[in-house]
Structure formats: structure tokens, C-alpha cells
């Protein structure tokens, strides 16, 4: 084992020394003059796995999926505040449940034009794939060509549907092609770079702005151990991390935060009688110090949740009013409304002398969430509410959620780019553990929850996302905690600030200066 490690380290040092000598730490520059415009040609190094594909719909590894964003364009991307930015789409018109997208004049790297047929082909591949792209297209009923444009028909009205049009566009029937050795080749794309001889080369006929990087050298990282070594010794020039903090390799240089829409919250089993009362949920929410949780559990790689929707969404900012720090006064006022109005031995009790005793379930395999759960317990205890943390391995944690064997749990979901919270807040939703339907009264049919009523109106175009934000906080089927961030590390040789987004970690790559 020691011998193997020595061989690996020696090879790694040789690679780095050779890289420094020939490429100046992986970044070489030369200048050419074309039509009196000075253009720089830079080279950088990125990690990939040689045993995986660059096909965006079949790639299995994190690094290859990231690199595919340079090879394949999207109709629309999102910026770091979740606003749509047109790419291959020239325009997009939403009209009820229809969206018509016209295309920019762009070519694939083989010189053929990007057409509506290619977009529809890519949509069908995405819809059938085992990727997040399939899940994000759940609203789409059909995609057809209309006078050279693409018409998407949805099963509902969605004012943020454009945010979901970030699936990769490949040339029709170009996937699955193999070379003479039987090795599958990447599909043909129209992106900023293309694959040639184990590297990425700048697409000189790209329809958009071309950046200073003319070549991207690829470093094979077959496993996480080798990837972490390459990152930590500076062999890779860009590294993105969006998982929990214990899985982040440390890279010298600069960093940029990425808003990931990963929502951390306290789930509530409303079948448990005390928690069915919204005043108790308000009391628990006010007891939480969200700033401390972001700092101490997520090491500042998260932002406090002011409501259900990401704080970066400007349309909901004015109506989301949760405080970042604890407010014991609000906790006390809401406990009083449900009869817990006497403080005995540091805990509030009711007229019968009974105190609230709650259990918070958390996945013990996620260290950040365990830290967050312990902080929540301490903060609630300081506010007079007893919460015991139950740390369980993931399979047991999931089993308890599915069976309803919990009172509170700490969870996390990735909210879709169109900000659809229905899977979390609606009874029967895929992540709505503990959310129960509301019973009717006075011989009326079963009534809807506030969230159900508002989402139904929203899908019919009768209200906006700000109305949803207010309704969710009124009912509070879960307690918002924070939104996690991803981190893009990049070499100090890149002089300007990187602009990564969750839609494209290479967003603004063409603007990099060295």
C-alpha cells in the first residue's frame, strides 16, 4: 500500500512539475493578432473520468457531467439569482399552458444548423433519461415544431417554465455513434468547446462570445481520492462542490458561491396532535437561530431562509418575513395561545403541569445536518421547549419517514428551477412526509389545506408566487431553516470574478481574464 501511494505521489509531482514548466501551473498564454484584435489563447486543466462518457444524458460522474455543460448548449440557462438567460433560444413566449421558443442562428460543431427537430429530439431523450433533466420536464405534455420554432404544451400554467428549458441540445441521431474501435463517441453539440484527442478545444464557429481559453486539458481522476489530491496540489484550475461540507476538497485560490436552491427545513408530522396546531409551529420557528445554524453547521456555505422560497427570488422577498435570529418573545406568545404559559425548571408547561416533549429525527450519515439538529435542540431548550435529537442511519431514517414514525425531522430537498414546492407542501407529495389532508366540517366535502387551495389557483394563473409565499408561511407545514450554497474554487490566475450558477458552473466562462 505504501509503495502504491509513493508511486501515485511521485507521478503526481512529476505531472505538476512538468505542467509548471510547460504551462505555468496549467495556464499558458500566447497572443495572436487577427483583424487588428488581440486574442489570447489560454490553457487550463479540468478533472474528468476517462471511463465515463461526455453524453449529458448518460454520464455518471460529477466531473463529466460538469464538462458536458461546455460541450452542449441549452435553450435557456439561469443566472445566480434564478433569472432566465437566453442561449440557443432567441425568444420564448408564454401563453397560458403553451410556450413557443424561437431559435438563434447557431451551428453544431460539424457545421450543420441547430433546428427545431434537434431540440425536440433532445427533449425526448431528456424526458426518458435517468437524469434531473427528466424530472424538471414533468409539466411538459408535448413538444412540436411550429414554423421553425418549438411549441411546448404544459399540463398547467407555470410563469417560471422558462427556467426549466436548460436541458442540453444534441444533434438529432448523433448519440450512440461509435468509432472504428467500437468506442462510443460524444454526441455532436453546439457548445463553446468540443472534444478532440482527449482535450476540449474552443469552438471557433460558436455563435456566442468566445473566451480566452483555447484549450482545456483533461486530467483523469478515476476516484474521489485521486480527485482530491489533484485539487489540493493545484493540478486542477477549477473545482466545484455542492455536497455537504465533509466532501469538499480544499483548493487554494479564489472561490465563488453558487445558489443551489437546496432547501433545508424541519419536517412536521401533523398527525401528532400538538404539532397539528400552527401556533406551536410558529413557536418552534421563532426559537431557531438560522444565522448560527448557517455558520456553525454549514460553515457559512448556506444562507438563512426567510420563508419557503430562496431569498434570491425578488418576487417573494417582500412577503417572506422569518427572522434570521431567535425571537423568544414570539415563541412565548405562541406557546401561550396553546396553553403552555408557565415556566417550570426552564420549560413551559400547561395548566396540567405537562411540558412539551418533542423528538427530532435526523440522518446520522450527514454530519452538517446532525450539527444543525443539535443546534436546533439547544436553541429550543433555551426558549423553553424540550427537543430530543434522534440520529439514525439513512435507511432507518427513510423508513421512519415513510411509515410516519416521527414527530419532527430535519430534511433537505432540491427545489426545481421553477420554484415548485408542491412535492413538499401538498398531501401525498413525494417529499411531504407528515403532511396530512384537512378534514371537512358540517357535512361538507373534505376541504383543502391553505397550500392546496393556493397552488390550485396558482396553476390556473389566478395568483402569483408572492401569494404562495404568504400562504406557505401562514400554514407552515414545515419550518424553513436555510438554503445551502455550492462553491466554485478557481485558480488565482483568473483575474476577474467567476460567475457560476447552478444551471451552468461555467456561466460567464467566456469572460474569464488571465
N, C-alpha and C positions, 0 to 999 in steps of 0.2 A: 504493500500500500504506500509506504513512504517513498519507495522508488518511483511508483507511478506518479505521485504528487510532485516529486522532484522533476520528472520528465515534463510534466504539464507546465510547471512554473518556468522551467528552462525554455521550453518552447514559447511560452507566453512572453518572456523577457526578450527573446530573440525577435519575436514579431514586433514588439513595441519599439525596440532599438532600431530595427530596420525601418519601421514606419516613421520614427522620428527623423532618421537620416534622410529618407527619400521624400517624405511628405510633410515634414514639420508638424509632428504629433497628429498625423492623419489629415491635415489640412494643407494642401499645396495650392499655390496661386500663380497664375501667369496672366498676361494680358495680351489681347489681340485687338486690332483696330478694324472695325467693319463699318463702312459708310460713315467714317469720322466719329463713331460712337465707341467709347472704350468699354469693352465687355470683359469681365473677369471670369476665369474658369477655375473653380474650386473643387476640391475633392474632400469628401467626408466619409466616415466609417459608420455603418449601422450593423446591428446584430440580426441574424436570421438563422433558420434551421434548414440545412441542405436536404434533409429527408422529408420536408414538407413542401406543399405547393404554394404558389402565389395566387391561385384561384381564390377570389374573395368569398366564394360560396362553399369551398371545401377545405380551405386552410385550417389547420388545427392549432397551430402555435400562435402565441401572442405576437411575436415579432413578425412573422409572415403576414398576419392579418393587418398589422400596422403598416408594413411596407406596401401592401396592396393599395393603400389609400393614395400612394404616389403614382400608381400604375393605372388606376381606373377612376375616371371622373364620376361625379354624381349629378343628378339634375339640380339639386339644391343642397347646400350644407348649412349648418347653423354656426353662428359666431358664439363667443363665450358667454353671451347673455341670452342665448337661445333664440336669436332673431334669424330668420331665413336669409341666406345669401345665395344669389343665383350663380350657377356654374354652367352646366350644359343647357339648363333652361334659360330661354330668353325672356319668357314671361309666363306667368301662371295665374289663371283667373278662377276664383272660387265662386260658384253659383249654386247655393243650396248644397245638395249632395253630389254635385259634379265639379270636377276640376279639369280645366283644359290647359295643357302645357305645350307651348311652342318652343322650338329648339334653336339654339345658336348654331351658326355655321361652323362645324368642327369636323375634323377627320380623325379616324383611327390611325394608329402608327403604321398601318400598311397602306395608307393613302386613301382608303375608302371613306365616304362620308358617314357620319353618325345620323341615323334615321329613326323615325318613329318605330319602325319594325324592330330595330335593335333595342330600343327602350322597352317595348312590350315583351320581347324575348327575355330581357334581363329581369323584368318584373316577374314573369312566370317562373324563372329559375329561382329568384329570391323567395317567392311565395312558397315554393316547395322545399326550400333548403332548410337545413338544421342549423340556422343562424339567427341572431337577433333581428336580421332584416325581415325574416318571415313573420315574426311576432309583431313588428312595427307596421306591417301592412294588413293587419287584421280587419280594418274597416273597408278595404277595397273589395268591391264585388267584381269589377271587370276593368280592363284597360284595352282600349281600341284606338285605331288610327282614324283621325278626322282631318282631312285636308292637310296632311303632313304633320299635324300636331297629335298629341296623345290625350285622350279623354279618359280620366279615371272616374268611375262611378262608385260612390260610397254607400254604406248602409245607414248613414246618419249625416247630420250636419256637423262639421268639425272645422272651426275657424283656424285651427293650428295644423291642419293637414299638411301644409307645405313643409313643415318641419320633418315629416316622415319620408320625404322624397330624396333621401340620402342613400338609397341603395346603389351599388356600383353598376355602371353600364358597361357591358361587354359586347363585342361584335357577335351578331347572330351566328350560331353554329360554330363558333371558334373555340368553345370549351371541349375538352376531351381529345384534342388533336395530339398525336404522338410523333416524336421524331423517328429517324431510321433505327435507333436503338430501342425503340419501344417505350421511351420515357415521355410521360405526359408533359406537354408544354403549357405555359400560362395562356389563358385566353387573350385575345387581342383587345387592348384598351385604347383610350384616347387621352390618357393622363399626362402628367408633367414628365414622366420617365417611362422607360421601357427596359426590359431585361435582355441583356446580351452578355454571353460568356461569363456568367457568374457575377455580374455587376449591373447597376442601373445607370443608364445613360440618359442625359437630358433629351427630351423630345423637342427637337429644333423646329418642328412644324406645329407645336402646340398652339391652340387658338388663343390662349390667355397669355398673361405676362410670364416670361421665362426668367428664372432666377440665376444667381451667380454660380450655383453648384452644377457643374457639368457632368460629374461622375460620382456615384455612390458606391464605394467598395463594401462588399458584404462579408462579414465575419461569422463563420459557422459557430453557433453556440448550441450544442446538442442537448444541454440540460441546464437547469437553473444554477447549478454550482459554477459551471464554466461561464455562464452569462454574468453572474455576479462578479466573478474575477475580472472579466473583461471590462465591466463598467467601473469597478473600483480602481483599476490601474489606469483608466483613461483611454483604453483602446477604442471604445465606442464614443462617438461625439454627441449622440442624442439617446436618451433613455426615458421611457415613460412608465410610470407606476400608478395604478389606480386601485390596487388592492389594499388590504389592511396594512398598517404601518410595519408589522413584523416582516412583511415580504418585500420591503423596499431596499434595493441596493443603494448605497451612498456614492454619489458621484461628485467630484469637485467641479467647480464652475458656477453656473447660474441655474436658477430654477424659475418656472412659471406655473402658477396654479391653474387648474382646469376645473371648471364647474361640471360635475358629473351627473347631477340630478339623482344621486344616490341618497335616499331619504331614510334617516334613522328615526325610529319612533317607538313609543311604548304601546303595545297592543293590549286590548282590554277584552276580557270575557264578560260581555254584558248579560250573560245568563246568570252570573253570580250577582245576587240581589243588590248588595251595596254599590257595586260598580255600574249597575243599570241607571243610577242617578247621575245626571250630568253635573250636579254641584260637586260631587266627590271627584269627578274627572277634572273639573276646573281647579279644585283644591290641590290635586296632585300636580297638575301642570304648573301652577304658580309656585310650588315648592322647589321646582327644578332650577338649578343654575346652569343654563345652557352654555354660557361662556366658559365656565370651569370645565364642563364636560369636553368641549371642543379642545381646550388647552391641555387638560391632563389625561384624557382618554385617547384623543386623536392627535395629540401633539401639534395642534394648530393646523391640521390638514382637514378642517371642517369649519363650517360657519353655522351659527345658531339659527334654528328655524323660527321664523316669526309667524308661521302658520303652516298650512299643508303644502303650499306651493313654494318653489325655490325663491329666495329673496331677490334673485336677479330678474325675476319676471316683473316688468314695470307695471303691467295691468293690475296686479294684485297687491302691490306694495302698500297702497293707501289703506287697505282694509285688513291687512294682517297685523295683529296687534300684540302677539305674545312677547313678553319681556325676555331679555337675554339673561337676566339675573333673577334670583329668587325674590318673591314678594310675599313674605309671611302674612302680611295683613290680608291679602286676597285669599290666602289659604284658610285663615281663621274665619273670615266672613262666610266662605262657602261651607266649611265644616259646621258652622253654627246653623246653617239652613237645613242641614240633615240631622240636627240634634246632637252633634258632638261639640259641646260648648264648655266643658270643664277640663282643666289641665291637671292631671294627676300623674305624678312621677315622670313628668316630661312628655306625656302623651295625652291627647284629647280623648275624653270618654263621653258616652251619652248618659241619659238620666238613670240608666240601669247600672252604670259603672263599667260598661264594656268598652274596650278600646278597639279601634280598627286594627286588624292584623292581616296584612296582605303579603302575597308571595310573588316575586318577580322572576320569571323563568328566563334563562339566557343560555346561548350556545357556548359551552366551555372551550370550544376549539378556536374561538375568535377572541384574542386577548384584548383588543380595543373595546369590544362590546362588554366583556367581563368587567373591565375597568369602569366603563360607563355605568353599568348596572350597580356596581358597588358605590359609585358616587351618588347615584340616584337614591339609593337606600340611605346613605348618610345625610343627604340633603332633606329627604322626607322626615327622617328621625329628628333633625334639628327643627322641623316645622311641626312636630308633634304627631307624626304618622309612622307607624311601625311597618317596615317592609323588609322581608327576608329574601335574600337572593338565592335562587336555586340554579346552580351551574350544572348543566347536563351536556354530554357529548351530542354531536349534531343529530345522529339518527334518533336518539332518545328524545331530544328537543323537538324534532319534527314530528315524532309520533305523538307526543303530548299535545302539540298544537292541533294536529289532525283530529285527535279524539276529544278535544276540549278540556283536557286535564290540566288546566292552568287558570290563574286569576289575572295576572299581568305577564307580558313577555316583552323582551327587547328585540325588535326586528329591524330589517332593512330591506327596501325594495329599490330597484332601478326604475324610476318613473319614466315612461316613454317621452319622446321629444315633443309630443303634442300635449303633454301635461295631463294625460288621462289617469285619474285616480280611482276609477270605478272598481278595479280589481281589489282595491284595498278597503274602500268605504261602503260598498254595496253588499248586502247579504248574499252569500253564495259566491262572492268574488274569489278568485284563485288565491289571493293573499289575505282575505277578510276573515281570519281566524277570530272567533268570538263575537263577530258582528251578527246579530240576530234580527229577524224581521219584526216589525212592530205590529202588535195585535190590534184589531179594530174594536170599537166600543159601540154600545147601544144598537146591537144587531146590524151594524154596518160591515161591509166587506173589510178584509184585512187592510189596514191603512199603510201608507208608505212612510218610511223614515224621511226626515228632512233631506238627507243626502239623495235618496232615491228620487224624491219629488224634483229637486233642483237639477239633478243630472238629466232627468227626463225632459225638463224644459230646455236645458242647455242643448241637448241633442236635436231639439226641434227649432233651434235658433231663437228661442224666446227669452233668453237671458245670457249674460256674459260670464267670463271666467272670474271676474271680481265677485259676482253673486255667488258663485260656487265657493270661493274662498271664505266668504262670510258665513255661508250655510254650514260648511265643514267645521268651522270653529264653534258655531252655535251648538251643533250636535256633539262634536268631538268624539267620534267613535274610536279614535286613537289619540295619543298625546304626542304631538310633534316634538322632536328633540333637536336634530341638526341635519345638515346636508354635508356629506363628505366631499372632499376635493381630490382630484388626481394631481399628479406632479409631473411636469416635464423638466428633466435635467438636460442641460446642454452646455457645450464647451464654452469657455470664456473667450475663445477666438471669434465667436459670433457676437458682433458688437452691438447690434440693436436687440430690443426685447422680442422674444419669441411670442407668437400669438396662437398657441394651441387651443383647440376646442375638443369637446367630447365627440363631435362629429368627425373631426379630422385633426389629429395631433400635429400634422404638418400644415395646418392652416396658416397662411402667410409665409410659407417656406420660400416663396419667390422673392420675398422682401428681405431675407437674411443678408446682412453685410458682414464682411470679414476684415 
